[in-house]
Every structure is written in C-alpha cells, then in structure tokens.
Amino acid sequence: MHADKDTLARSPESIRDSRVIPQWAYSLTNPLDLENIFGRKAPLHVDLGCGDSSFLRAVAQRMPDKNFLGIERLRGRIRSAARKTADLSNMRLLQIESSYAVRYLLPPESVETFYLLFPDPWPKRRHHRHRIVTPDFLNSVYVALEKKGVIYIATDHLEYFRKIKDIAELDPGFAIVELDVELPPTGFELIFRQKDAPIHWLALRKISPVK
C-alpha cells in the first residue's frame, strides 16, 4: 500500500525538510515537539521578531551544534527568511505572534537563549499597551528558559529601554548581567549605527528567586 501525497506531506521528514513549521505540525494550545521539528535534540536559541532572519542566519552559521527558531508575525518576512535559510538544517521558522509563542508554544525550560532585538517601541503613550515587554511576558520567558538561560534585549529607544530595565529589576527571577557575547548586527542595528544613534543593550539571566 502506497502512502498518499497528503500523508507524505505531513510526515516528520517533511517538517524537517521545510524551514517553515507548517500549521498542521503544531497545536495552538500545546507545546511544540521541538525534537521532532528539528530532527534532533540540541540547545535552542529563539529570535523573537526575526524579520528576514539575517541576524539569526548569521548566528546559526556560527553555532551548527545548536537549534535556532525564528518567530515572526508577518508572512512576507517569513517567506523572505525561508529563502535565506534554505541551506541551514539547524534553523526553523514559525509565523505567529512572539508573545503568544513564548507563553503557549515553547515547552518549559526548553530555551537556552532568547533574542529580542529592536522590538517596536510604540513611542506614543496611548500605544504603550502594545509593547511586548511586560511583567507577564518576562514571566513567560522565565518559564521557557532553561536554568541559567539568558535573554538579550536591544533597542535604540531610551525611554523603552529604561522601562524594560525597570520591569527586569522588579522581577526576582532575573539578574541583569554583562553582555558576554559579540553578536552579528541586525538590519536595524546597521541603520541606527549609520545615524550614530546609541543602542541600548540588556542581558537578563534566569536565576532562582530568593525565598
């Protein structure tokens, strides 16, 4: 008996052959099966709002022993990212809201490193409620991070940076640490450098809250 085309299209191998995780391969209410998606078990790095994946691609090339997941809401960017990452077996892409993915789709203690680079600052006060970094968001990041995992955050927006830092300092699950890695520049970072705009970095490491 031969498998039909639909069965073949939905096989574990088809997931691993495609850089974009298809909607049928995961549930919106259950954590991702990361070992099945990547075809192996390895430390996971997640780029929240990966854009066209230029940054994540550069990092993934440096660390072939790790798995990389790019999360992006916009379909056009996902398509561009898929083209750029077609030759990287350690990368996958997921089209969905980053905050939703962190809260509902990433298994507890599954992520070694998060990257949140130049999130929309929503500068107008009436739009601040749309900002991704909130106490609830950091709590979800804490749950998804493995022990001593880290999230790197970058922004050119000073007021937003100060707000993020204030939220982090009030969270007993994180310690602000030195930026201990040299990361490749993102597209936004290159633009801001050309304008001589200062870039503000924050590295938060997961710790055990003091009881």
N, C-alpha and C positions, 0 to 999 in steps of 0.2 A: 504494500500500500504506500503510495507516494504522498508526501506532505503537500498540502495546497499552498498557494502563494501567500495567503494570509497568515498561515501558521509559520512559514519561513520568515515572513516579515516581522513576526512578533517573537522570534526566538531570542534567547540570551545573546547569541552571537551577533544578531542584527543590532542589538543595543550597543554592543562594544564596537561594532564597525562604524557606527554613526557617532559624530561628536555631539550632536544634539540629542538629549534624552527625550524620546517621544512621549507624548501624553499618556499613551496606553501603558507605559512601563512603570508608572508610579501612581499612587493614590494621593489625593489632596488631603487625606486625613491620617495617613500612616507614614512613618519614616521611610526614607529611601533605603533600598537594598544596595548599599554602596559597593560591596564586594562583587555583586552580580553586575552592576553597571560598569565597573572598571575592569572586571575580569581578574582582579587580584586584591589582596589586602595590603594597603600601604598607607603611610601618614597622609592625611588630607589637608590641602590648603584650599580656601574658598575666597573668591573675589566677589564682593557684593557690589553689583552695578558694574559689570566687567566691560561694558561698552563693546568695542570691536575686538576685544581680547588681546590687544597688542602688548599690554603690560603682562597679563597672565601667560601669554605665549612665551615671552622672554624669560619669565621665572621658571616655567615648566621645562624649558630647554636647559636651564642651569641645573635642575634637580630631577633627572629622569627617574629616580627611585621613589618619588612621591607622586601622589594623585592630586590633580587640580580641577576644581569645579568653578566655572564661571556662571554667575547668576545675573540675568539681565531681563528687564521687563519688555523692552522694545523689540519687536520681531525683526525689523530691519537690521538692528545691531547684531542680533543673534545670527542672522544669515551671513553677515559680513564676518563675524567671529568664526563661524563654521568653515568658511572658505580658508581663513588664515590658519586654522588649527587642524586641517585635514591630515597633516602628516605627523601629528603628535598623539601617540597612543595613550599618554597619561593625562589627557585633558578631556573634560566633558562640559557641556553647556546646558543650562536649564533656563527656559523662558518663564519667569514668574517674578512676582514682587519679592525683593530681597527679605524684607521683614517677615513676610509670611513663610518663606523657605526656612529662615533661621528658627522661627518659632515652632513650625509644624513638621518640616520635612527632614531636617538634619537630626540624626539619632543623637541621644545624649552621649557626651564625651567622645564624639567621632571626629572632631576637627582639631588639628594641630595649630593652624594659623588662619586667621581671618584677615582680609584686606578690605578696608573701607576708605577708598581714595577719592577725594573730592566729591562727596555727596552733595546733592543740591542744597544750598544753604537756606533757600526760601527766605530771603532777606527782609521782606515786609512782615511786620509784626503779626498782621492778621493771617499770615500764611505759616507761622511758626509751627502750628499743629501738624503740618505735613512733614516736618523734619524727621528723618529716620532715627536719630539717636535720642532715645528717651530712657528713663529708668527701666521700663518694661522691655525695651529692645536689648539693653545691656544684660538684663536678667536672662533673656533667651540665649544671648551669646554665651553667657556663663554656663548654661546648661549644655550647650552644644560643644563647648571646648573641652578637650581632654585636660588632665591635670597639668598645670603649669603652661597651658596653651596661651596664645597671645593674639591680640587684635591690634593691627596697625591702622591708624586713622590719620588722614591728611586733608587739610583744607587751606584755601587761601583767604577764607573769610574769618577775620579775627574775632568778631563777636560770637560766631558759631563755635569757633574753637574754644573760647572761654566758657561757653555754655556746656559743651561736651566735657570739658575738664571738670567743671563744677559737678556735673552728674556723676562722673567717674570717681571723684574724690568722696562722694557720699555713698558709694557702693562698696560694702565691705568685702565683696568677692574679687575685687581687682586691686592691683598695685600698679601705680604709674612707674614705668621703668625706662631706662635709657634705650634709645633706638639703636639696636645692636647689629643691624644688617644694612647692607648697601643695596637698595632696591633699584631696578631699572625705572626710568622716568615714564610716567603715563603721558598720554597726549595732552591732557590738561596741564600737567606739570611743565611740559615744554613751552606751552603758550604763556603760562604765568612767568616762567623764567625770562622769556623774551621781553616781557613787560616789566621786568625787575620787581615783580610782586612777591612779597615774602610768603613762604609756605610754612604752615604750622603743622608739626607732627606730634602725635601722641601714641605711645605704645603702652598697652594695658595687659598685664599678665594675670592670669587666673590664680588666685590663692585660696587657701582655706580660711573662711571668715573666723575671726577670733570669737570664741564663745564666752 
